[in-house]
Amino acid sequence: MSKTEIHRRQALALLGALMAGCGRGGVDPSKDNVDDPLERELSSTGAVPDVVRVGITPTLGSGTSGKLAPLYEYLAERLGRRVEGHTAKSYDDLAVLVRDQKVELAVFSPAAYVTARKGMEAVAIATATRNGSPTYLGYLFVKNTGDKRPLLTELEGKTVAWVSEYSTSGYLYPRVMLKDKGIDPDAFFSKHVFAKSHDEAIRMVAEGEVDVGAAASPFVDPETHQTRDGATSLTVVAKTDRIPLD
């Protein structure tokens, strides 16, 4: 969270929008602070629960919810309510949580939201920025062996770990990038697996379970070859066009 900042006012507005379909059960009117414009945005929906549940996908691995603790703390302070993070098992599962009103706020990747929005009574009106930019990149990478960086064409016949079929940077954009270069990704790689998270795709490459991985640019520094925790050395072979942040 130190480099990624969700626009706080927009996050609260999104929270109100997602609450619009919820019932009034569990609402305590005494907690509404009409002097706070952000609180008025939420109260105008008529449904501000005592506990605000935030649904997320496991894009950062098993510790995803913990990494978003600063956002939860901010929301709790401004709303005067407890805020809980709920990590969905997958992108599909997150859509189900929203549809069934098991969460009031959800953070989707762009592609996952477009895919899931038809079944949800929710509107996306917030985005994130990283280092002042609302976009990022997707990378295809291999384990750094100290040798010369391989050409993209030299990855033919290798095994690849994608993040998820709904991952914008870890699947969809890299595949579009390959197709734009005249490469059929399905035939190009000999084996395809879904790692379920960016960290897991990195681990699979680092430990030799697959030859190639796909992940978002915040996870890999192409200049230093290091992952964000500095524990793994990777070589970026190709990058996608810029992608809107979640």
Secondary structure by P-SEA (a helix, b strand, c coil): ccccccaaaaaaaaaaaaacccccccccccccccccaaaaaaacccccccbbbbbbcccccccccccaaaaaaaaaaaacbbbbbbbbccaaaaaaaaaaccccbbbbcaaaaaacccccccccccccccccccccbbbbbccccccccccccccccbbbbbcccccccccaaaaaaaaaacccccccccbbbbcccaaaaaaaaaaccccbbbbccccccccccccccccbbbbbcccccccccc
